[in-house]
């Protein structure tokens, strides 16, 4: 079970983790919110999650382009 959890944490966008850090809110609660609201609204929060994840990846990419010495 722990291996599955680590697999998804390493390959997911990390949106819930980042939101939890910024809002000082438990990460598990944010994950549960996304899961429950996805069932209730037939998946619309998934679009929000993927959009936030892509914005985070683009932001990281742009930071690497501006200062490549930080990521060596």
CHARMM internal coordinates of N, CA and C (Angstrom, degrees):
IC EDIT
DIST 1 N 1 CA 1.4565
DIST 1 CA 1 C 1.5230
ANGL 1 N 1 CA 1 C 110.88
DIST 1 C 2 N 1.3249
ANGL 1 CA 1 C 2 N 116.70
DIHE 1 N 1 CA 1 C 2 N -41.96
DIST 2 N 2 CA 1.4653
ANGL 1 C 2 N 2 CA 120.92
DIHE 1 CA 1 C 2 N 2 CA -179.37
DIST 2 CA 2 C 1.5272
ANGL 2 N 2 CA 2 C 110.99
DIHE 1 C 2 N 2 CA 2 C -65.51
DIST 2 C 3 N 1.3477
ANGL 2 CA 2 C 3 N 117.16
DIHE 2 N 2 CA 2 C 3 N -35.43
DIST 3 N 3 CA 1.4641
ANGL 2 C 3 N 3 CA 120.41
DIHE 2 CA 2 C 3 N 3 CA 178.27
DIST 3 CA 3 C 1.5182
ANGL 3 N 3 CA 3 C 111.64
DIHE 2 C 3 N 3 CA 3 C -64.12
DIST 3 C 4 N 1.3167
ANGL 3 CA 3 C 4 N 116.81
DIHE 3 N 3 CA 3 C 4 N -38.36
DIST 4 N 4 CA 1.4652
ANGL 3 C 4 N 4 CA 120.74
DIHE 3 CA 3 C 4 N 4 CA 178.67
DIST 4 CA 4 C 1.5191
ANGL 4 N 4 CA 4 C 110.12
DIHE 3 C 4 N 4 CA 4 C -66.12
DIST 4 C 5 N 1.3197
ANGL 4 CA 4 C 5 N 116.75
DIHE 4 N 4 CA 4 C 5 N -42.37
DIST 5 N 5 CA 1.4626
ANGL 4 C 5 N 5 CA 121.48
DIHE 4 CA 4 C 5 N 5 CA 179.54
DIST 5 CA 5 C 1.5304
ANGL 5 N 5 CA 5 C 110.55
DIHE 4 C 5 N 5 CA 5 C -62.66
DIST 5 C 6 N 1.3231
ANGL 5 CA 5 C 6 N 117.30
DIHE 5 N 5 CA 5 C 6 N -44.62
DIST 6 N 6 CA 1.4613
ANGL 5 C 6 N 6 CA 120.76
DIHE 5 CA 5 C 6 N 6 CA 178.19
DIST 6 CA 6 C 1.5250
ANGL 6 N 6 CA 6 C 111.70
DIHE 5 C 6 N 6 CA 6 C -64.41
DIST 6 C 7 N 1.3324
ANGL 6 CA 6 C 7 N 117.40
DIHE 6 N 6 CA 6 C 7 N -38.34
DIST 7 N 7 CA 1.4561
ANGL 6 C 7 N 7 CA 121.75
DIHE 6 CA 6 C 7 N 7 CA 178.92
DIST 7 CA 7 C 1.5249
ANGL 7 N 7 CA 7 C 110.84
DIHE 6 C 7 N 7 CA 7 C -58.26
DIST 7 C 8 N 1.3297
ANGL 7 CA 7 C 8 N 116.77
DIHE 7 N 7 CA 7 C 8 N -49.15
DIST 8 N 8 CA 1.4537
ANGL 7 C 8 N 8 CA 120.32
DIHE 7 CA 7 C 8 N 8 CA -178.27
DIST 8 CA 8 C 1.5253
ANGL 8 N 8 CA 8 C 112.52
DIHE 7 C 8 N 8 CA 8 C -71.64
DIST 8 C 9 N 1.3183
ANGL 8 CA 8 C 9 N 118.04
DIHE 8 N 8 CA 8 C 9 N -34.01
DIST 9 N 9 CA 1.4546
ANGL 8 C 9 N 9 CA 120.49
DIHE 8 CA 8 C 9 N 9 CA 178.43
DIST 9 CA 9 C 1.5185
ANGL 9 N 9 CA 9 C 111.61
DIHE 8 C 9 N 9 CA 9 C -66.71
DIST 9 C 10 N 1.3191
ANGL 9 CA 9 C 10 N 117.55
DIHE 9 N 9 CA 9 C 10 N -36.79
DIST 10 N 10 CA 1.4569
ANGL 9 C 10 N 10 CA 120.82
DIHE 9 CA 9 C 10 N 10 CA -179.60
DIST 10 CA 10 C 1.5189
ANGL 10 N 10 CA 10 C 112.40
DIHE 9 C 10 N 10 CA 10 C -73.52
DIST 10 C 11 N 1.3342
ANGL 10 CA 10 C 11 N 117.74
DIHE 10 N 10 CA 10 C 11 N -31.23
DIST 11 N 11 CA 1.4518
ANGL 10 C 11 N 11 CA 120.80
DIHE 10 CA 10 C 11 N 11 CA -174.50
DIST 11 CA 11 C 1.5273
ANGL 11 N 11 CA 11 C 114.35
DIHE 10 C 11 N 11 CA 11 C -101.92
DIST 11 C 12 N 1.3049
ANGL 11 CA 11 C 12 N 117.45
DIHE 11 N 11 CA 11 C 12 N -9.80
DIST 12 N 12 CA 1.4628
ANGL 11 C 12 N 12 CA 120.81
DIHE 11 CA 11 C 12 N 12 CA 178.25
DIST 12 CA 12 C 1.5237
ANGL 12 N 12 CA 12 C 109.04
DIHE 11 C 12 N 12 CA 12 C -78.90
DIST 12 C 13 N 1.2985
ANGL 12 CA 12 C 13 N 115.72
DIHE 12 N 12 CA 12 C 13 N 169.27
DIST 13 N 13 CA 1.4568
ANGL 12 C 13 N 13 CA 120.86
DIHE 12 CA 12 C 13 N 13 CA -178.03
DIST 13 CA 13 C 1.5209
ANGL 13 N 13 CA 13 C 113.04
DIHE 12 C 13 N 13 CA 13 C -70.11
DIST 13 C 14 N 1.3026
ANGL 13 CA 13 C 14 N 118.10
DIHE 13 N 13 CA 13 C 14 N -27.83
DIST 14 N 14 CA 1.4546
ANGL 13 C 14 N 14 CA 120.83
DIHE 13 CA 13 C 14 N 14 CA -177.13
DIST 14 CA 14 C 1.5167
ANGL 14 N 14 CA 14 C 112.91
DIHE 13 C 14 N 14 CA 14 C 85.43
DIST 14 C 15 N 1.3136
ANGL 14 CA 14 C 15 N 116.67
DIHE 14 N 14 CA 14 C 15 N 21.27
DIST 15 N 15 CA 1.4594
ANGL 14 C 15 N 15 CA 121.17
DIHE 14 CA 14 C 15 N 15 CA -178.34
DIST 15 CA 15 C 1.5221
ANGL 15 N 15 CA 15 C 110.77
DIHE 14 C 15 N 15 CA 15 C -62.77
DIST 15 C 16 N 1.3158
ANGL 15 CA 15 C 16 N 117.73
DIHE 15 N 15 CA 15 C 16 N -46.52
DIST 16 N 16 CA 1.4699
ANGL 15 C 16 N 16 CA 121.15
DIHE 15 CA 15 C 16 N 16 CA -178.79
DIST 16 CA 16 C 1.5237
ANGL 16 N 16 CA 16 C 110.78
DIHE 15 C 16 N 16 CA 16 C -63.28
DIST 16 C 17 N 1.3104
ANGL 16 CA 16 C 17 N 117.08
DIHE 16 N 16 CA 16 C 17 N -40.31
DIST 17 N 17 CA 1.4638
ANGL 16 C 17 N 17 CA 120.79
DIHE 16 CA 16 C 17 N 17 CA 179.29
DIST 17 CA 17 C 1.5229
ANGL 17 N 17 CA 17 C 110.87
DIHE 16 C 17 N 17 CA 17 C -64.03
DIST 17 C 18 N 1.3156
ANGL 17 CA 17 C 18 N 115.86
DIHE 17 N 17 CA 17 C 18 N -44.96
DIST 18 N 18 CA 1.4593
ANGL 17 C 18 N 18 CA 120.21
DIHE 17 CA 17 C 18 N 18 CA -178.88
DIST 18 CA 18 C 1.5266
ANGL 18 N 18 CA 18 C 111.00
DIHE 17 C 18 N 18 CA 18 C -65.91
DIST 18 C 19 N 1.3438
ANGL 18 CA 18 C 19 N 117.38
DIHE 18 N 18 CA 18 C 19 N -42.41
DIST 19 N 19 CA 1.4573
ANGL 18 C 19 N 19 CA 120.63
DIHE 18 CA 18 C 19 N 19 CA 177.11
DIST 19 CA 19 C 1.5257
ANGL 19 N 19 CA 19 C 111.21
DIHE 18 C 19 N 19 CA 19 C -62.78
DIST 19 C 20 N 1.3214
ANGL 19 CA 19 C 20 N 116.29
DIHE 19 N 19 CA 19 C 20 N -40.87
DIST 20 N 20 CA 1.4636
ANGL 19 C 20 N 20 CA 120.61
DIHE 19 CA 19 C 20 N 20 CA 178.59
DIST 20 CA 20 C 1.5191
ANGL 20 N 20 CA 20 C 112.22
DIHE 19 C 20 N 20 CA 20 C -62.09
DIST 20 C 21 N 1.3260
ANGL 20 CA 20 C 21 N 116.34
DIHE 20 N 20 CA 20 C 21 N -40.47
DIST 21 N 21 CA 1.4611
ANGL 20 C 21 N 21 CA 120.42
DIHE 20 CA 20 C 21 N 21 CA 178.69
DIST 21 CA 21 C 1.5240
ANGL 21 N 21 CA 21 C 111.01
DIHE 20 C 21 N 21 CA 21 C -66.57
DIST 21 C 22 N 1.3180
ANGL 21 CA 21 C 22 N 116.48
DIHE 21 N 21 CA 21 C 22 N -45.20
DIST 22 N 22 CA 1.4669
ANGL 21 C 22 N 22 CA 120.94
DIHE 21 CA 21 C 22 N 22 CA -177.15
DIST 22 CA 22 C 1.5250
ANGL 22 N 22 CA 22 C 112.14
DIHE 21 C 22 N 22 CA 22 C -68.43
DIST 22 C 23 N 1.3294
ANGL 22 CA 22 C 23 N 117.06
DIHE 22 N 22 CA 22 C 23 N -40.26
DIST 23 N 23 CA 1.4629
ANGL 22 C 23 N 23 CA 121.40
DIHE 22 CA 22 C 23 N 23 CA -175.25
DIST 23 CA 23 C 1.5269
ANGL 23 N 23 CA 23 C 113.20
DIHE 22 C 23 N 23 CA 23 C -93.22
DIST 23 C 24 N 1.3562
ANGL 23 CA 23 C 24 N 117.07
DIHE 23 N 23 CA 23 C 24 N -3.66
DIST 24 N 24 CA 1.4689
ANGL 23 C 24 N 24 CA 121.91
DIHE 23 CA 23 C 24 N 24 CA -176.22
DIST 24 CA 24 C 1.5272
ANGL 24 N 24 CA 24 C 110.24
DIHE 23 C 24 N 24 CA 24 C 54.44
DIST 24 C 25 N 1.3259
ANGL 24 CA 24 C 25 N 114.76
DIHE 24 N 24 CA 24 C 25 N 52.16
DIST 25 N 25 CA 1.4550
ANGL 24 C 25 N 25 CA 123.07
DIHE 24 CA 24 C 25 N 25 CA -176.53
DIST 25 CA 25 C 1.5190
ANGL 25 N 25 CA 25 C 108.15
DIHE 24 C 25 N 25 CA 25 C -129.21
DIST 25 C 26 N 1.3270
ANGL 25 CA 25 C 26 N 120.07
DIHE 25 N 25 CA 25 C 26 N 145.68
DIST 26 N 26 CA 1.4720
ANGL 25 C 26 N 26 CA 121.25
DIHE 25 CA 25 C 26 N 26 CA -179.10
DIST 26 CA 26 C 1.5383
ANGL 26 N 26 CA 26 C 111.77
DIHE 25 C 26 N 26 CA 26 C -60.01
DIST 26 C 27 N 1.3086
ANGL 26 CA 26 C 27 N 115.88
DIHE 26 N 26 CA 26 C 27 N 132.30
DIST 27 N 27 CA 1.4596
ANGL 26 C 27 N 27 CA 122.00
DIHE 26 CA 26 C 27 N 27 CA -176.81
DIST 27 CA 27 C 1.5220
ANGL 27 N 27 CA 27 C 111.28
DIHE 26 C 27 N 27 CA 27 C -63.90
DIST 27 C 28 N 1.3229
ANGL 27 CA 27 C 28 N 116.75
DIHE 27 N 27 CA 27 C 28 N -39.35
DIST 28 N 28 CA 1.4647
ANGL 27 C 28 N 28 CA 119.76
DIHE 27 CA 27 C 28 N 28 CA 179.94
DIST 28 CA 28 C 1.5169
ANGL 28 N 28 CA 28 C 112.06
DIHE 27 C 28 N 28 CA 28 C -62.13
DIST 28 C 29 N 1.3219
ANGL 28 CA 28 C 29 N 117.34
DIHE 28 N 28 CA 28 C 29 N -35.07
DIST 29 N 29 CA 1.4630
ANGL 28 C 29 N 29 CA 120.70
DIHE 28 CA 28 C 29 N 29 CA 178.05
DIST 29 CA 29 C 1.5205
ANGL 29 N 29 CA 29 C 111.16
DIHE 28 C 29 N 29 CA 29 C -66.63
DIST 29 C 30 N 1.3160
ANGL 29 CA 29 C 30 N 116.57
DIHE 29 N 29 CA 29 C 30 N -38.75
DIST 30 N 30 CA 1.4665
ANGL 29 C 30 N 30 CA 120.28
DIHE 29 CA 29 C 30 N 30 CA 178.47
DIST 30 CA 30 C 1.5209
ANGL 30 N 30 CA 30 C 110.04
DIHE 29 C 30 N 30 CA 30 C -66.96
DIST 30 C 31 N 1.3276
ANGL 30 CA 30 C 31 N 116.89
DIHE 30 N 30 CA 30 C 31 N -42.16
DIST 31 N 31 CA 1.4702
ANGL 30 C 31 N 31 CA 120.22
DIHE 30 CA 30 C 31 N 31 CA 177.85
DIST 31 CA 31 C 1.5270
ANGL 31 N 31 CA 31 C 111.06
DIHE 30 C 31 N 31 CA 31 C -61.23
DIST 31 C 32 N 1.3269
ANGL 31 CA 31 C 32 N 115.99
DIHE 31 N 31 CA 31 C 32 N -44.73
DIST 32 N 32 CA 1.4650
ANGL 31 C 32 N 32 CA 119.45
DIHE 31 CA 31 C 32 N 32 CA 178.16
DIST 32 CA 32 C 1.5233
ANGL 32 N 32 CA 32 C 111.59
DIHE 31 C 32 N 32 CA 32 C -62.80
DIST 32 C 33 N 1.3242
ANGL 32 CA 32 C 33 N 117.11
DIHE 32 N 32 CA 32 C 33 N -37.68
DIST 33 N 33 CA 1.4576
ANGL 32 C 33 N 33 CA 120.24
DIHE 32 CA 32 C 33 N 33 CA 176.66
DIST 33 CA 33 C 1.5220
ANGL 33 N 33 CA 33 C 110.89
DIHE 32 C 33 N 33 CA 33 C -59.39
DIST 33 C 34 N 1.3398
ANGL 33 CA 33 C 34 N 117.00
DIHE 33 N 33 CA 33 C 34 N -46.97
DIST 34 N 34 CA 1.4652
ANGL 33 C 34 N 34 CA 120.53
DIHE 33 CA 33 C 34 N 34 CA 178.97
DIST 34 CA 34 C 1.5325
ANGL 34 N 34 CA 34 C 111.19
DIHE 33 C 34 N 34 CA 34 C -61.98
DIST 34 C 35 N 1.3133
ANGL 34 CA 34 C 35 N 116.83
DIHE 34 N 34 CA 34 C 35 N -41.25
DIST 35 N 35 CA 1.4692
ANGL 34 C 35 N 35 CA 120.19
DIHE 34 CA 34 C 35 N 35 CA -178.68
DIST 35 CA 35 C 1.5221
ANGL 35 N 35 CA 35 C 110.90
DIHE 34 C 35 N 35 CA 35 C -66.42
DIST 35 C 36 N 1.3362
ANGL 35 CA 35 C 36 N 116.85
DIHE 35 N 35 CA 35 C 36 N -50.80
DIST 36 N 36 CA 1.4723
ANGL 35 C 36 N 36 CA 120.10
DIHE 35 CA 35 C 36 N 36 CA -177.66
DIST 36 CA 36 C 1.5221
ANGL 36 N 36 CA 36 C 111.54
DIHE 35 C 36 N 36 CA 36 C -66.29
DIST 36 C 37 N 1.3125
ANGL 36 CA 36 C 37 N 117.21
DIHE 36 N 36 CA 36 C 37 N -42.49
DIST 37 N 37 CA 1.4650
ANGL 36 C 37 N 37 CA 118.62
DIHE 36 CA 36 C 37 N 37 CA -179.52
DIST 37 CA 37 C 1.5250
ANGL 37 N 37 CA 37 C 111.42
DIHE 36 C 37 N 37 CA 37 C -68.49
DIST 37 C 38 N 1.3308
ANGL 37 CA 37 C 38 N 117.71
DIHE 37 N 37 CA 37 C 38 N -27.61
DIST 38 N 38 CA 1.4665
ANGL 37 C 38 N 38 CA 119.97
DIHE 37 CA 37 C 38 N 38 CA 175.70
DIST 38 CA 38 C 1.5195
ANGL 38 N 38 CA 38 C 111.19
DIHE 37 C 38 N 38 CA 38 C -67.49
DIST 38 C 39 N 1.3312
ANGL 38 CA 38 C 39 N 116.84
DIHE 38 N 38 CA 38 C 39 N -38.65
DIST 39 N 39 CA 1.4689
ANGL 38 C 39 N 39 CA 119.41
DIHE 38 CA 38 C 39 N 39 CA 177.19
DIST 39 CA 39 C 1.5255
ANGL 39 N 39 CA 39 C 111.57
DIHE 38 C 39 N 39 CA 39 C -68.69
DIST 39 C 40 N 1.3190
ANGL 39 CA 39 C 40 N 116.12
DIHE 39 N 39 CA 39 C 40 N -41.57
DIST 40 N 40 CA 1.4707
ANGL 39 C 40 N 40 CA 120.14
DIHE 39 CA 39 C 40 N 40 CA -176.61
DIST 40 CA 40 C 1.5258
ANGL 40 N 40 CA 40 C 111.51
DIHE 39 C 40 N 40 CA 40 C -70.08
DIST 40 C 41 N 1.3263
ANGL 40 CA 40 C 41 N 117.54
DIHE 40 N 40 CA 40 C 41 N -40.95
DIST 41 N 41 CA 1.4646
ANGL 40 C 41 N 41 CA 120.95
DIHE 40 CA 40 C 41 N 41 CA -175.41
DIST 41 CA 41 C 1.5273
ANGL 41 N 41 CA 41 C 113.05
DIHE 40 C 41 N 41 CA 41 C -100.71
DIST 41 C 42 N 1.3099
ANGL 41 CA 41 C 42 N 116.98
DIHE 41 N 41 CA 41 C 42 N 14.36
DIST 42 N 42 CA 1.4722
ANGL 41 C 42 N 42 CA 122.98
DIHE 41 CA 41 C 42 N 42 CA 177.49
DIST 42 CA 42 C 1.5261
ANGL 42 N 42 CA 42 C 113.37
DIHE 41 C 42 N 42 CA 42 C 60.93
DIST 42 C 43 N 1.3233
ANGL 42 CA 42 C 43 N 117.01
DIHE 42 N 42 CA 42 C 43 N 38.00
DIST 43 N 43 CA 1.4544
ANGL 42 C 43 N 43 CA 120.90
DIHE 42 CA 42 C 43 N 43 CA 168.86
DIST 43 CA 43 C 1.5069
ANGL 43 N 43 CA 43 C 117.60
DIHE 42 C 43 N 43 CA 43 C 97.03
DIST 43 C 44 N 1.3173
ANGL 43 CA 43 C 44 N 120.26
DIHE 43 N 43 CA 43 C 44 N 1.47
DIST 44 N 44 CA 1.4609
ANGL 43 C 44 N 44 CA 120.02
DIHE 43 CA 43 C 44 N 44 CA -178.31
DIST 44 CA 44 C 1.5368
ANGL 44 N 44 CA 44 C 113.95
DIHE 43 C 44 N 44 CA 44 C -63.75
DIST 44 C 45 N 1.3375
ANGL 44 CA 44 C 45 N 121.48
DIHE 44 N 44 CA 44 C 45 N -32.92
DIST 45 N 45 CA 1.4722
ANGL 44 C 45 N 45 CA 119.34
DIHE 44 CA 44 C 45 N 45 CA 175.98
DIST 45 CA 45 C 1.5321
ANGL 45 N 45 CA 45 C 113.03
DIHE 44 C 45 N 45 CA 45 C -64.72
DIST 45 C 46 N 1.3065
ANGL 45 CA 45 C 46 N 117.44
DIHE 45 N 45 CA 45 C 46 N -20.60
DIST 46 N 46 CA 1.4643
ANGL 45 C 46 N 46 CA 119.98
DIHE 45 CA 45 C 46 N 46 CA 177.30
DIST 46 CA 46 C 1.5265
ANGL 46 N 46 CA 46 C 109.82
DIHE 45 C 46 N 46 CA 46 C -63.60
DIST 46 C 47 N 1.3237
ANGL 46 CA 46 C 47 N 116.60
DIHE 46 N 46 CA 46 C 47 N -37.28
DIST 47 N 47 CA 1.4626
ANGL 46 C 47 N 47 CA 121.08
DIHE 46 CA 46 C 47 N 47 CA 177.27
DIST 47 CA 47 C 1.5223
ANGL 47 N 47 CA 47 C 109.66
DIHE 46 C 47 N 47 CA 47 C -63.27
DIST 47 C 48 N 1.3228
ANGL 47 CA 47 C 48 N 116.95
DIHE 47 N 47 CA 47 C 48 N -43.46
DIST 48 N 48 CA 1.4631
ANGL 47 C 48 N 48 CA 121.70
DIHE 47 CA 47 C 48 N 48 CA 177.17
DIST 48 CA 48 C 1.5269
ANGL 48 N 48 CA 48 C 110.69
DIHE 47 C 48 N 48 CA 48 C -62.36
DIST 48 C 49 N 1.3235
ANGL 48 CA 48 C 49 N 117.02
DIHE 48 N 48 CA 48 C 49 N -43.89
DIST 49 N 49 CA 1.4677
ANGL 48 C 49 N 49 CA 121.65
DIHE 48 CA 48 C 49 N 49 CA -179.45
DIST 49 CA 49 C 1.5298
ANGL 49 N 49 CA 49 C 111.10
DIHE 48 C 49 N 49 CA 49 C -61.66
DIST 49 C 50 N 1.3223
ANGL 49 CA 49 C 50 N 116.85
DIHE 49 N 49 CA 49 C 50 N -47.41
DIST 50 N 50 CA 1.4649
ANGL 49 C 50 N 50 CA 120.65
DIHE 49 CA 49 C 50 N 50 CA -179.33
DIST 50 CA 50 C 1.5272
ANGL 50 N 50 CA 50 C 110.60
DIHE 49 C 50 N 50 CA 50 C -65.25
DIST 50 C 51 N 1.3279
ANGL 50 CA 50 C 51 N 117.19
DIHE 50 N 50 CA 50 C 51 N -39.74
DIST 51 N 51 CA 1.4621
ANGL 50 C 51 N 51 CA 120.58
DIHE 50 CA 50 C 51 N 51 CA 178.62
DIST 51 CA 51 C 1.5243
ANGL 51 N 51 CA 51 C 110.80
DIHE 50 C 51 N 51 CA 51 C -62.96
DIST 51 C 52 N 1.3247
ANGL 51 CA 51 C 52 N 117.09
DIHE 51 N 51 CA 51 C 52 N -46.26
DIST 52 N 52 CA 1.4654
ANGL 51 C 52 N 52 CA 120.16
DIHE 51 CA 51 C 52 N 52 CA 177.73
DIST 52 CA 52 C 1.5260
ANGL 52 N 52 CA 52 C 111.39
DIHE 51 C 52 N 52 CA 52 C -62.96
DIST 52 C 53 N 1.3187
ANGL 52 CA 52 C 53 N 116.42
DIHE 52 N 52 CA 52 C 53 N -39.05
DIST 53 N 53 CA 1.4626
ANGL 52 C 53 N 53 CA 120.39
DIHE 52 CA 52 C 53 N 53 CA 178.14
DIST 53 CA 53 C 1.5170
ANGL 53 N 53 CA 53 C 112.10
DIHE 52 C 53 N 53 CA 53 C -63.34
DIST 53 C 54 N 1.3175
ANGL 53 CA 53 C 54 N 116.60
DIHE 53 N 53 CA 53 C 54 N -42.73
DIST 54 N 54 CA 1.4666
ANGL 53 C 54 N 54 CA 119.96
DIHE 53 CA 53 C 54 N 54 CA 178.60
DIST 54 CA 54 C 1.5242
ANGL 54 N 54 CA 54 C 111.40
DIHE 53 C 54 N 54 CA 54 C -66.35
DIST 54 C 55 N 1.3283
ANGL 54 CA 54 C 55 N 117.24
DIHE 54 N 54 CA 54 C 55 N -39.68
DIST 55 N 55 CA 1.4608
ANGL 54 C 55 N 55 CA 119.88
DIHE 54 CA 54 C 55 N 55 CA 177.06
DIST 55 CA 55 C 1.5265
ANGL 55 N 55 CA 55 C 111.46
DIHE 54 C 55 N 55 CA 55 C -62.70
DIST 55 C 56 N 1.3193
ANGL 55 CA 55 C 56 N 116.42
DIHE 55 N 55 CA 55 C 56 N -37.98
DIST 56 N 56 CA 1.4664
ANGL 55 C 56 N 56 CA 119.77
DIHE 55 CA 55 C 56 N 56 CA 177.39
DIST 56 CA 56 C 1.5225
ANGL 56 N 56 CA 56 C 111.09
DIHE 55 C 56 N 56 CA 56 C -65.54
DIST 56 C 57 N 1.3340
ANGL 56 CA 56 C 57 N 116.92
DIHE 56 N 56 CA 56 C 57 N -41.61
DIST 57 N 57 CA 1.4682
ANGL 56 C 57 N 57 CA 120.09
DIHE 56 CA 56 C 57 N 57 CA 179.19
DIST 57 CA 57 C 1.5268
ANGL 57 N 57 CA 57 C 111.25
DIHE 56 C 57 N 57 CA 57 C -65.86
DIST 57 C 58 N 1.3290
ANGL 57 CA 57 C 58 N 116.96
DIHE 57 N 57 CA 57 C 58 N -40.52
DIST 58 N 58 CA 1.4693
ANGL 57 C 58 N 58 CA 120.77
DIHE 57 CA 57 C 58 N 58 CA 178.74
DIST 58 CA 58 C 1.5227
ANGL 58 N 58 CA 58 C 109.98
DIHE 57 C 58 N 58 CA 58 C -64.93
DIST 58 C 59 N 1.3215
ANGL 58 CA 58 C 59 N 116.48
DIHE 58 N 58 CA 58 C 59 N -41.52
DIST 59 N 59 CA 1.4646
ANGL 58 C 59 N 59 CA 120.50
DIHE 58 CA 58 C 59 N 59 CA 178.77
DIST 59 CA 59 C 1.5278
ANGL 59 N 59 CA 59 C 111.10
DIHE 58 C 59 N 59 CA 59 C -61.60
DIST 59 C 60 N 1.3270
ANGL 59 CA 59 C 60 N 117.38
DIHE 59 N 59 CA 59 C 60 N -43.39
DIST 60 N 60 CA 1.4609
ANGL 59 C 60 N 60 CA 121.54
DIHE 59 CA 59 C 60 N 60 CA 177.65
DIST 60 CA 60 C 1.5275
ANGL 60 N 60 CA 60 C 110.61
DIHE 59 C 60 N 60 CA 60 C -63.15
DIST 60 C 61 N 1.3275
ANGL 60 CA 60 C 61 N 116.54
DIHE 60 N 60 CA 60 C 61 N -42.12
DIST 61 N 61 CA 1.4633
ANGL 60 C 61 N 61 CA 120.96
DIHE 60 CA 60 C 61 N 61 CA 179.33
DIST 61 CA 61 C 1.5258
ANGL 61 N 61 CA 61 C 110.60
DIHE 60 C 61 N 61 CA 61 C -62.08
DIST 61 C 62 N 1.3381
ANGL 61 CA 61 C 62 N 116.99
DIHE 61 N 61 CA 61 C 62 N -44.51
DIST 62 N 62 CA 1.4601
ANGL 61 C 62 N 62 CA 120.39
DIHE 61 CA 61 C 62 N 62 CA -179.70
DIST 62 CA 62 C 1.5256
ANGL 62 N 62 CA 62 C 111.39
DIHE 61 C 62 N 62 CA 62 C -65.61
DIST 62 C 63 N 1.3224
ANGL 62 CA 62 C 63 N 117.08
DIHE 62 N 62 CA 62 C 63 N -35.84
DIST 63 N 63 CA 1.4642
ANGL 62 C 63 N 63 CA 119.52
DIHE 62 CA 62 C 63 N 63 CA 176.42
DIST 63 CA 63 C 1.5211
ANGL 63 N 63 CA 63 C 111.05
DIHE 62 C 63 N 63 CA 63 C -64.94
DIST 63 C 64 N 1.3194
ANGL 63 CA 63 C 64 N 117.05
DIHE 63 N 63 CA 63 C 64 N -38.09
DIST 64 N 64 CA 1.4666
ANGL 63 C 64 N 64 CA 120.45
DIHE 63 CA 63 C 64 N 64 CA 177.58
DIST 64 CA 64 C 1.5155
ANGL 64 N 64 CA 64 C 110.93
DIHE 63 C 64 N 64 CA 64 C -65.43
DIST 64 C 65 N 1.3127
ANGL 64 CA 64 C 65 N 117.00
DIHE 64 N 64 CA 64 C 65 N -37.79
DIST 65 N 65 CA 1.4618
ANGL 64 C 65 N 65 CA 120.98
DIHE 64 CA 64 C 65 N 65 CA -179.79
DIST 65 CA 65 C 1.5288
ANGL 65 N 65 CA 65 C 111.05
DIHE 64 C 65 N 65 CA 65 C -67.66
DIST 65 C 66 N 1.3279
ANGL 65 CA 65 C 66 N 117.50
DIHE 65 N 65 CA 65 C 66 N -35.64
DIST 66 N 66 CA 1.4625
ANGL 65 C 66 N 66 CA 121.51
DIHE 65 CA 65 C 66 N 66 CA -178.55
DIST 66 CA 66 C 1.5202
ANGL 66 N 66 CA 66 C 112.54
DIHE 65 C 66 N 66 CA 66 C -77.75
DIST 66 C 67 N 1.3411
ANGL 66 CA 66 C 67 N 117.30
DIHE 66 N 66 CA 66 C 67 N -30.78
DIST 67 N 67 CA 1.4553
ANGL 66 C 67 N 67 CA 120.09
DIHE 66 CA 66 C 67 N 67 CA -178.27
DIST 67 CA 67 C 1.5309
ANGL 67 N 67 CA 67 C 109.71
DIHE 66 C 67 N 67 CA 67 C -144.86
DIST 67 C 68 N 1.3204
ANGL 67 CA 67 C 68 N 117.56
DIHE 67 N 67 CA 67 C 68 N 79.33
DIST 68 N 68 CA 1.4720
ANGL 67 C 68 N 68 CA 119.73
DIHE 67 CA 67 C 68 N 68 CA -176.42
DIST 68 CA 68 C 1.5212
ANGL 68 N 68 CA 68 C 113.87
DIHE 67 C 68 N 68 CA 68 C -67.68
DIST 68 C 69 N 1.3196
ANGL 68 CA 68 C 69 N 119.84
DIHE 68 N 68 CA 68 C 69 N -17.35
DIST 69 N 69 CA 1.4680
ANGL 68 C 69 N 69 CA 121.38
DIHE 68 CA 68 C 69 N 69 CA -179.15
DIST 69 CA 69 C 1.5138
ANGL 69 N 69 CA 69 C 112.29
DIHE 68 C 69 N 69 CA 69 C -69.48
DIST 69 C 70 N 1.3325
ANGL 69 CA 69 C 70 N 118.76
DIHE 69 N 69 CA 69 C 70 N -22.58
DIST 70 N 70 CA 1.4539
ANGL 69 C 70 N 70 CA 121.80
DIHE 69 CA 69 C 70 N 70 CA -178.73
DIST 70 CA 70 C 1.5245
ANGL 70 N 70 CA 70 C 112.60
DIHE 69 C 70 N 70 CA 70 C -70.38
DIST 70 C 71 N 1.3028
ANGL 70 CA 70 C 71 N 117.97
DIHE 70 N 70 CA 70 C 71 N -25.41
DIST 71 N 71 CA 1.4616
ANGL 70 C 71 N 71 CA 121.47
DIHE 70 CA 70 C 71 N 71 CA -171.50
DIST 71 CA 71 C 1.5289
ANGL 71 N 71 CA 71 C 113.18
DIHE 70 C 71 N 71 CA 71 C -110.43
DIST 71 C 72 N 1.3127
ANGL 71 CA 71 C 72 N 118.04
DIHE 71 N 71 CA 71 C 72 N 17.41
DIST 72 N 72 CA 1.4736
ANGL 71 C 72 N 72 CA 120.02
DIHE 71 CA 71 C 72 N 72 CA 177.96
DIST 72 CA 72 C 1.4868
ANGL 72 N 72 CA 72 C 111.19
DIHE 71 C 72 N 72 CA 72 C -85.19
END
COOR INIT
IC SEED 1 N 1 CA 1 C
IC BUILD
